[in-house]
Amino acid sequence: MSAFTAHVTTREKHTVYVKNRRQTMTEHGYVYGILNTQGHFVYTGSSLVLAPNDRMCKHRWAGDDGTGSPLHRAMQAAADSDRWQLIVLETMPEGTSRQQLRNREQVHITQLRTAGHPLLNHNNAVCQSEQVRLSQQAWRTAHPGYMAEAGRRYRARQRALRETPGAVVAE
């Protein structure tokens, strides 16, 4: 077991059995990992808004949202995903920005991958090239709404493919 894994297992675990209610965050953001029943972290994320129990419930409820998320597909496929746990890896102090939170998330993604955990995260929390980040930011500013519309089209195609296996869906 790596030193990182041993350190993480001593952190407080948050139960995933929660009623449909919103909890108030007392911290100002956190980085979390989702631990499966075999003791492997399968996903790393962060949140500034939702309390840990609410965040895990949102992952569970999104299982059929059509996004094609590897985590949500894995949760649907696993018979024991109701026992997967969201573990807070790091809490952030008041005044933490979304960028600072993503930077810390990236540190945890790198550490968990290095330790051999089979993360389903396909993307990094932060693009590793500053030049590419700036270019992407300029493009998004010049094309407001494009990414949201592209996401809607993608989800519609994915839903159509699931509903009619073997069908060819126009882009």
C-alpha positions in Angstrom: 0.0 0.0 0.0 1.4 3.4 -0.9 2.0 6.1 1.7 -0.7 8.2 0.0 -3.3 5.4 0.2 -2.5 4.8 3.8 -2.8 8.5 4.6 -6.2 8.7 2.8 -7.7 5.8 4.5 -7.4 7.6 7.9 -9.5 10.5 6.7 -13.1 10.8 7.8 -15.5 8.8 5.6 -18.9 10.3 4.7 -21.8 8.1 4.5 -23.6 7.8 1.2 -27.0 6.9 2.7 -28.6 10.3 2.9 -32.1 11.6 2.5 -33.1 14.0 -0.3 -32.0 17.2 1.4 -29.3 19.8 1.0 -26.7 20.3 3.6 -24.9 23.5 4.2 -21.2 23.6 3.4 -19.1 24.8 6.4 -15.9 24.5 4.4 -15.2 26.5 1.2 -14.6 23.6 -1.2 -13.1 20.2 -1.0 -11.4 17.6 -3.2 -12.9 14.1 -3.0 -12.2 10.6 -4.2 -14.8 7.9 -4.8 -13.7 4.6 -3.3 -15.2 1.4 -4.6 -15.8 -1.7 -2.4 -12.4 -3.2 -3.5 -10.6 -0.3 -1.9 -9.7 1.4 -5.1 -10.3 5.1 -5.9 -12.2 5.2 -9.2 -12.8 8.9 -9.5 -11.5 12.2 -8.2 -13.4 15.5 -8.2 -14.0 18.7 -6.4 -16.9 20.9 -5.3 -17.3 24.4 -4.0 -21.0 24.2 -3.5 -22.4 20.7 -2.6 -21.8 19.0 0.7 -20.1 15.6 0.4 -23.2 13.5 0.9 -25.1 15.6 -1.6 -22.3 15.4 -4.1 -22.3 11.5 -3.9 -26.1 11.4 -4.3 -25.9 13.6 -7.4 -23.4 11.2 -8.9 -25.8 8.3 -8.2 -28.8 10.1 -9.6 -26.9 11.1 -12.7 -26.4 7.4 -13.7 -28.8 7.6 -16.6 -28.4 11.3 -17.6 -27.0 10.4 -21.1 -23.7 12.2 -20.7 -21.7 9.1 -21.3 -19.7 9.8 -18.2 -17.4 6.8 -17.4 -18.1 7.2 -13.7 -21.8 7.1 -14.1 -21.7 4.1 -16.5 -19.4 2.3 -14.0 -21.8 3.0 -11.2 -24.7 1.7 -13.2 -22.8 -1.5 -14.1 -21.5 -2.2 -10.7 -23.9 -4.2 -8.5 -22.3 -2.8 -5.3 -22.0 0.9 -6.3 -24.5 1.7 -3.5 -21.7 1.0 -1.1 -19.1 3.1 -2.9 -17.9 5.9 -0.7 -17.1 9.6 -1.3 -14.0 10.4 0.8 -12.9 14.0 1.3 -9.2 14.1 0.5 -8.7 17.7 1.2 -10.8 20.6 2.5 -10.0 24.2 1.3 -10.0 27.3 3.4 -12.4 30.2 3.0 -11.7 32.3 0.0 -10.5 29.4 -2.2 -11.1 30.1 -5.8 -12.4 27.5 -8.3 -8.9 27.5 -10.0 -7.1 26.9 -6.7 -9.5 24.0 -6.1 -8.9 22.5 -9.5 -5.2 22.8 -9.0 -5.4 20.8 -5.8 -7.7 18.3 -7.5 -5.1 17.8 -10.2 -2.5 17.1 -7.5 -4.7 14.3 -6.1 -5.4 12.9 -9.6 -1.7 12.7 -10.3 -0.9 11.1 -6.9 -3.7 8.5 -7.2 -2.7 7.5 -10.7 0.9 7.2 -9.6 -0.3 4.9 -6.7 -2.0 2.7 -9.3 -5.6 3.5 -8.7 -7.8 2.8 -11.7 -9.3 6.4 -12.0 -12.1 6.8 -14.5 -11.2 10.5 -15.0 -10.2 10.8 -18.6 -9.3 14.5 -18.4 -7.1 16.4 -16.1 -8.7 18.9 -13.8 -6.4 21.5 -15.3 -4.8 21.6 -18.7 -1.1 21.1 -18.3 -0.1 23.7 -20.9 -0.7 27.4 -19.9 -0.6 28.4 -23.6 -3.3 25.9 -24.5 -5.4 27.0 -21.4 -5.2 30.6 -22.6 -6.1 29.7 -26.1 -9.1 27.7 -25.0 -10.3 30.5 -22.8 -10.1 33.0 -25.6 -12.0 30.6 -27.9 -14.8 30.1 -25.3 -15.1 33.8 -24.8 -15.4 34.4 -28.6 -18.0 31.6 -28.9 -20.4 31.9 -26.0 -22.9 29.1 -25.7 -21.2 26.8 -28.2 -20.0 24.3 -25.7 -23.4 24.0 -24.0 -25.1 23.4 -27.4 -22.5 20.9 -28.4 -23.0 19.0 -25.1 -26.8 19.0 -25.7 -26.3 17.5 -29.2 -23.8 14.9 -27.9 -26.2 13.8 -25.1 -29.1 13.6 -27.6 -27.0 11.4 -29.9 -26.0 9.2 -27.0 -29.6 8.8 -25.9 -30.7 7.9 -29.5 -27.9 5.3 -29.7 -28.9 3.7 -26.4 -32.6 3.6 -27.4 -31.9 2.0 -30.8 -28.8 -0.2 -30.7 -27.1 -0.5 -34.0 -28.6 2.7 -35.4 -26.6 5.3 -37.1 -27.3 8.7 -35.6 -26.6 11.9 -37.6 -24.2 14.4 -36.1 
